[in-house]
């Protein structure tokens, strides 16, 4: 382990300190004994007293050989003493010594001849316990080898946080030689690291004495300046046996592989969480636009800073894809989502925007090849292929977009559009894992978008059929003013089988019909058309409402369907209305200067049950009176009881409107939830003065 000059940069003079145990000599307990030329003891140190057992008073003036050596070794000791004094060559070795208590101790000696200023010779003996010395030697050798051969980097810094010593492992970790460490600070040796944070931790340990263990540091060193590494570092304060602070020691372990593995596990968990989140949040409805927004919402901010979803025009219009030789691809922008306010949003096509792009655009290449495109590091040339025009490319550049990814939306083998992702504040470039994750989210969304598209086509067909089977504009028969509305179910559900009809009859009478086929879709719309045709045909026979319902009941049963219906006939000559219902909600009667009321009618059973007779009720209708017929979609709600909703309907009708059309609009606006799962039909008839 290479170390710095012990005197350091502050000067070349040792700093005096109080005499106290503080180092190796104290650990060894080195004794000093001085003999004159005759071999008598003239100086005796306190350590000698401890080592040999004799006090200074007992030892001074006596012959050392006779005091400390066994008789059998006396001749040898005298001969060695004579050689040292005669030749001046020192002697070193281990020798058994007799202590005062009679025991024998093996002592390591260093003997040398001294000359004073009068020309007299003396013999200086330095001694320590041989067992202690060997133990210290073994400890030092072991420590030296451990430090030198350890794969763990070791550094010792002084109280000014300058390197005093480093081992070879730290040289390799830092890519800096030991000599280039010594006397320098962390910032001077490793400018790529966050030296301020590291030195702050070192200073904290130096001041408090509390070690810091297994702290993570990330960065680059000259050993590998192109790649980030991770190190586990531990710091502890160094003190001498007397408690004097010497500096700080640091242990450094390169844990880059472990850090990368941990990071990969964390990324894998985030990916799984994001996929689970996407499964829960994408495709909650059968709406193309909403599904696209859900995809963008899931991708931001976990995967990208900005996400955009574009759908091919041919897909939305349900047309065959254009000829491969066509230069332009036509897109509808459905969703744009950003993690924070950024100019990159202005560079994207806003939702609802139609755009055409040539083959040089990356999104065009993506949908034509059906393969994703990943650009880890975007340059100006690539920005021009990402953005719609040079102005948008400038916006992306100012926003700091540095990486780009686009992946196709593919369902049932057909390319529907593309998901585009960019990053600016997130410093990491997109990688293959991000590409895989984006593809999985896009696949999930593509199936949902395709389902929504197919459903929308079926719903549009059913709605077209539904509207074609309803009267385009209700007639205004004699003695009545009529207003009607049909509103399909919310876009998350299918078209139902609600209908209304106004049928002129003989003798100035008028049939008013509102019905609801149970179920939804094209089958319900088709059944509705059949029942409406049947009721219109039966009405021409001028038979009672109960007979009309009885015949329609048979027809409905034959279709294996069920429906509800309210059938009323108004006779202006008698100023009377006769009505029968089949499992339908009661109409509302509004008389002049009286509150609206629900008609108390025999409810009857739905059409299609068969075999149950229907009953009719007759009541007066005078000029200004109104009759409101409706289907259950107007008043039913999952959050409120039906009685509460019927009361609300009556309260709304108590407030007059300028026209019946206004009343229809207000009822729908107030009572209908846009996400209601049922369609609704409303028919309002107001009695006019009759000649």
Secondary structure by P-SEA (a helix, b strand, c coil): ccccccccccccbbbbcccccccccccccbbbbbbccccccccccaaaaaacccccccccccccccccccccaaaaaaaaaaaaaacccccbbbbbbbcccccccbbbbbbbccccccbbbbbbbbbccaaaaaaaaaaaaaaaaaaaaccbbbbbbccccccccccaaaaaaacccccccccccccccccccaaaaaaaaaaaaaaccccccbbbbbbcccccccbbbbbbbbbbbbbcccccccbbbbbbbbaaaaaaaaaaaaaaaaaaaaaaaaaacccccccaaaaaaaaaaaaccccccbbbbbbbcccccccccccccccbbbbbbccccccccccccccccccccccccccccaaaaaaaacbbbbbccccaaaaaaacccaaaaaaaaaaccccbbbbbbccccccccbbbbbbccccccccaaaaaaaaaaaaaaaaaaaaaaaaaaaaaaaaaaaaaaccccccccccbbbbbccccccccccccccccccccccccbbbbbbbbbccccaaaaaaaaaaaaaaaaaaaacccaaaaaaaaaaaaaaacccccbbbbbbbccccccccccccccbbbbbcccccccccccccccccccccbbbbbbbbbbcccbbbbbbcccccccccccaaaaaaaaaaaaccccccaaaaaaaaaaccccccccccbbbbbbbbcccc
